[in-house]
Amino acid sequence: MNKLRSNQIFAVLLGSAAFPLLCRTEPFTIEGIFGAAIATAVQLLLCIPILLLYRTGFCFGECARRHRILPLCFIVYLLFRGGTSFVQLQQTSQEISLPFSEKFLAAALIALVCLYTVSLGIQTIARSSTMILGILLITLAIMCIGAIPQAEPQNLALSPNDTIWKGFFRSMTTADELPLLFLLLDFSEKKTYRSIVPVWVGKFLLGSYLSVLGMAVLGSRMAKASHPFFAIVSVSQPLSTQRADALYILVFVMLCVLRITLFAVLAAHLLRLCFPKLRYTSTLCLLSMLGIAGAASKISVSGIWEF
């Protein structure tokens, strides 16, 4: 695999972290912001040992070739997270106007796109993540322009149904940046981390931005919104004569492809390290993720996938 720059790792991680925020089903609250702040501090502390380990010259690839248990654990984790992302896609697709009605068809089509993007390699994915992140920021700015006339500052109040502890737990259970960072640093030639560590700050700022905007715009309607992000979108259109729904759907799909592709390309890489003669590893990983998502739908345990 090709080497990555630290700013590319930052863009990949932040873009991947943005997708669950768009799929979020819990209401945005002030308590959630404080809980996320604590979770950010904890993750930054946990990040230090990883960075120190790589500064000693550690190479995960060499370790994985000698000890298969560790990479196999990572493979299971990556497949689980990929399946989670497919479940989030299926659930959220019911809220937006995708050009197909069957929710599993949406997952299958996304998987086909991911199969192609995985074949391009990790460096191509990293370069595209920078562009996707830029489009996301422009989209959020457009959302803000449309939301300002609808915002009511008095809606920014504490929620009786949420706590800081719940917000902390919710943030920690959806945080996969640490294991992804541990794997991606193996592809970083120059161990410079100034552009990597701020990913947690960026994720916190993104979540806080959506939370404040959502509370100010939706108010009491927040409790009834099944997906708060798209509820904000529905009432904060920047132009009175032209809706911007297509832009938000485009960003949603791009972030989904980026996240699932990242999981698939890393899982396939680890599979090849463990089993050098194994072929079609990317296809096997994506099919496994689809299988996990399908099993979750069949046994009706979607609550397990929503944190």
C-alpha positions in Angstrom: 0.0 0.0 0.0 1.1 3.6 -0.6 2.2 5.9 2.1 -0.2 8.6 3.5 0.5 12.1 4.7 -0.7 13.2 8.1 -3.2 15.7 6.7 -4.7 12.9 4.5 -5.2 10.7 7.6 -6.9 13.7 9.3 -9.3 14.1 6.3 -10.0 10.3 6.2 -10.8 10.0 9.9 -12.9 13.2 10.1 -14.8 12.3 7.0 -15.5 8.8 8.4 -16.6 10.3 11.7 -19.0 12.7 10.0 -21.2 9.9 8.6 -22.6 8.6 12.0 -23.4 12.2 12.9 -25.6 12.5 9.8 -27.3 9.2 10.6 -27.8 10.0 14.3 -31.3 9.2 15.7 -30.9 10.7 19.2 -31.9 14.3 19.7 -29.2 17.0 19.9 -28.9 18.3 23.4 -26.6 20.6 25.4 -25.9 17.7 27.7 -24.7 15.8 24.7 -22.3 18.5 23.8 -20.7 18.4 27.3 -20.6 14.6 27.2 -18.9 14.7 23.8 -16.3 17.2 25.2 -15.4 14.8 27.9 -15.2 11.9 25.4 -12.9 14.0 23.2 -10.5 14.6 26.1 -10.5 10.9 27.0 -9.8 9.9 23.4 -7.0 12.4 23.1 -5.4 10.9 26.2 -5.8 7.4 24.8 -4.2 8.6 21.6 -0.9 9.4 23.3 0.3 5.8 23.8 -0.4 5.0 20.1 1.6 7.9 18.9 4.5 7.1 21.3 4.5 3.5 20.2 4.9 4.5 16.5 7.6 6.9 17.4 9.7 3.9 18.7 9.7 2.5 15.1 6.8 0.1 15.6 5.4 -1.5 12.5 2.0 -3.1 12.7 2.4 -4.9 9.4 5.5 -6.8 10.7 3.7 -7.6 14.0 0.6 -8.9 12.1 2.7 -11.3 10.1 4.2 -12.9 13.2 1.0 -12.9 15.4 -2.3 -13.4 13.6 -4.6 -13.0 16.6 -4.2 -9.2 16.7 -5.0 -8.6 13.0 -7.9 -11.1 13.1 -9.4 -9.1 16.0 -9.1 -5.9 14.0 -10.7 -7.6 11.0 -13.7 -8.7 13.1 -14.0 -5.1 14.4 -13.7 -3.5 11.0 -16.4 -5.9 9.5 -18.6 -5.2 12.5 -18.3 -1.4 12.0 -18.8 -1.8 8.3 -22.0 -3.7 8.9 -23.1 -1.0 11.3 -22.6 1.6 8.6 -24.8 -0.4 6.2 -27.5 -0.6 8.9 -27.3 3.1 9.4 -27.5 3.6 5.6 -30.6 1.4 5.5 -32.3 3.2 8.3 -31.5 6.7 7.1 -32.4 6.0 3.5 -36.1 5.8 4.6 -35.9 9.5 5.6 -34.3 10.8 2.4 -35.3 10.7 -1.2 -32.9 8.1 -2.6 -33.8 7.0 -6.2 -34.8 3.5 -5.0 -37.3 2.3 -2.5 -35.9 -1.0 -1.3 -33.5 -0.2 1.6 -31.3 -3.3 1.1 -31.0 -2.4 -2.6 -29.4 0.9 -1.4 -26.9 -1.1 0.6 -26.1 -3.4 -2.3 -25.5 -0.5 -4.7 -23.3 1.3 -2.2 -21.4 -2.0 -1.8 -20.8 -2.1 -5.5 -19.4 1.4 -5.5 -17.2 0.6 -2.5 -15.9 -2.5 -4.4 -14.6 -0.2 -7.1 -13.2 2.4 -4.7 -11.4 -0.2 -2.7 -9.6 -1.3 -5.9 -8.2 2.2 -6.2 -6.1 1.8 -3.1 -5.7 3.7 0.2 -3.9 6.7 -1.2 -6.6 7.4 -3.8 -9.2 7.2 -1.0 -7.1 9.5 1.1 -6.9 12.1 -1.7 -10.6 12.0 -2.4 -11.4 12.4 1.3 -9.8 15.8 1.3 -12.3 16.9 -1.5 -15.2 15.2 0.3 -14.4 17.1 3.5 -14.3 20.4 1.6 -17.7 19.7 0.1 -19.0 18.8 3.5 -17.8 22.1 5.0 -19.4 24.1 2.1 -22.7 22.1 2.7 -22.7 23.0 6.4 -22.1 26.6 5.5 -25.1 26.5 3.1 -27.2 24.8 5.9 -26.3 27.6 8.3 -27.4 30.3 5.8 -30.8 28.6 5.5 -31.1 27.9 9.2 -30.4 31.4 10.5 -33.8 32.8 9.7 -35.5 29.8 11.3 -33.3 29.8 14.5 -34.7 30.8 17.8 -32.0 31.2 20.5 -34.5 30.5 23.3 -34.6 26.9 22.2 -31.1 26.4 23.5 -32.0 24.9 26.8 -31.2 21.9 28.9 -33.0 18.7 28.1 -34.9 16.7 30.9 -34.4 13.5 29.0 -30.6 13.5 28.6 -27.5 13.6 30.8 -23.9 14.4 30.4 -23.1 10.8 31.2 -25.4 9.6 28.4 -23.7 12.0 26.0 -20.3 10.7 27.0 -21.3 7.1 26.6 -22.9 7.8 23.3 -19.8 9.5 22.0 -17.5 6.8 23.2 -19.5 3.9 21.7 -19.5 5.5 18.3 -15.8 6.5 18.4 -13.8 4.3 16.1 -11.1 6.9 15.3 -8.5 5.3 17.7 -8.4 1.8 16.2 -8.5 3.4 12.7 -5.6 5.7 13.6 -3.6 2.8 15.0 -4.0 1.0 11.6 -3.5 4.1 9.4 -0.3 5.2 11.1 1.3 2.1 9.6 0.9 3.8 6.2 2.4 7.1 7.3 6.0 7.5 6.2 6.8 10.7 8.1 5.6 10.3 11.7 4.3 13.9 12.0 1.1 14.1 14.1 0.2 17.7 14.2 -2.4 17.3 11.5 -3.7 14.0 12.9 -4.5 14.8 16.6 -6.9 17.6 15.8 -9.3 15.1 14.2 -11.0 14.7 17.6 -11.4 18.5 18.0 -12.8 18.7 14.5 -15.3 15.9 15.2 -16.4 17.7 18.5 -16.8 21.0 16.7 -18.8 19.4 13.9 -21.1 17.6 16.4 -21.5 20.8 18.5 -22.3 22.9 15.4 -25.0 20.5 14.4 -26.3 20.3 17.9 -26.6 24.1 18.4 -28.1 24.5 14.9 -30.5 21.7 15.4 -31.7 22.9 18.8 -32.1 26.5 17.7 -34.0 25.5 14.5 -36.1 22.6 15.6 -36.9 23.4 19.2 -39.6 21.1 20.6 -39.8 19.3 17.2 -36.4 17.8 17.9 -38.0 15.1 20.1 -40.2 13.9 17.2 -37.4 13.9 14.6 -36.2 10.4 13.8 -33.0 11.7 12.2 -32.3 15.3 13.5 -29.8 16.2 10.8 -32.3 15.7 8.0 -35.0 17.3 10.1 -32.8 20.4 10.1 -32.3 20.1 6.4 -36.1 20.0 5.8 -36.7 23.3 7.5 -33.5 25.2 6.6 -33.5 25.7 2.8 -31.2 28.6 1.7 -33.3 29.5 -1.3 -37.1 29.9 -1.3 -37.5 28.7 -4.9 -35.0 25.9 -5.0 -34.5 23.2 -2.4 -30.9 22.0 -1.7 -31.9 18.4 -0.9 -29.8 16.9 -3.7 -26.6 18.5 -2.2 -27.3 16.9 1.2 -28.0 13.5 -0.3 -24.8 13.8 -2.3 -22.7 14.5 0.8 -24.5 11.7 2.7 -23.7 9.2 0.0 -20.1 10.3 -0.4 -19.4 10.1 3.3 -21.1 6.6 3.4 -18.9 5.4 0.6 -15.8 6.8 2.2 -16.5 5.2 5.6 -17.4 1.8 4.3 -14.5 1.8 1.8 -12.1 2.7 4.6 -13.3 -0.3 6.7 -13.2 -2.6 3.7 -9.7 -1.6 2.4 -8.2 -2.0 5.9 -9.9 -5.3 6.5 -8.8 -6.6 3.1 -5.2 -5.5 3.8 -5.2 -7.3 7.1 -6.7 -10.5 5.6 -3.9 -10.5 3.0 -1.3 -10.2 5.8 -2.8 -13.1 7.6 -3.5 -15.2 4.5 -1.2 -14.2 1.7 -2.7 -16.7 -0.8 -6.3 -15.6 -0.2 -7.9 -13.9 -3.2 -10.8 -11.5 -3.6 -10.3 -10.2 -0.1 -12.1 -6.9 -0.8 -15.2 -8.7 -2.1 -15.2 -11.1 0.9 -15.1 -8.2 3.3 -17.9 -6.3 1.6 -20.1 -9.4 1.4 -19.4 -10.0 5.1 -20.5 -6.5 6.0 -23.7 -6.9 3.9 -24.3 -10.2 5.6 -23.9 -8.6 9.1 -26.3 -5.8 8.1 -28.8 -8.3 6.7 -28.6 -10.5 9.8 -29.3 -7.5 12.0 -32.4 -6.6 9.9 -33.7 -10.2 10.0 -33.5 -10.7 13.7 -34.7 -7.2 14.4 -32.0 -6.0 16.7 -31.5 -2.6 15.2 -31.2 -1.1 18.6 -27.9 -2.8 19.1 -26.5 -0.8 16.2 -27.7 2.6 17.4 -25.6 4.1 20.2 
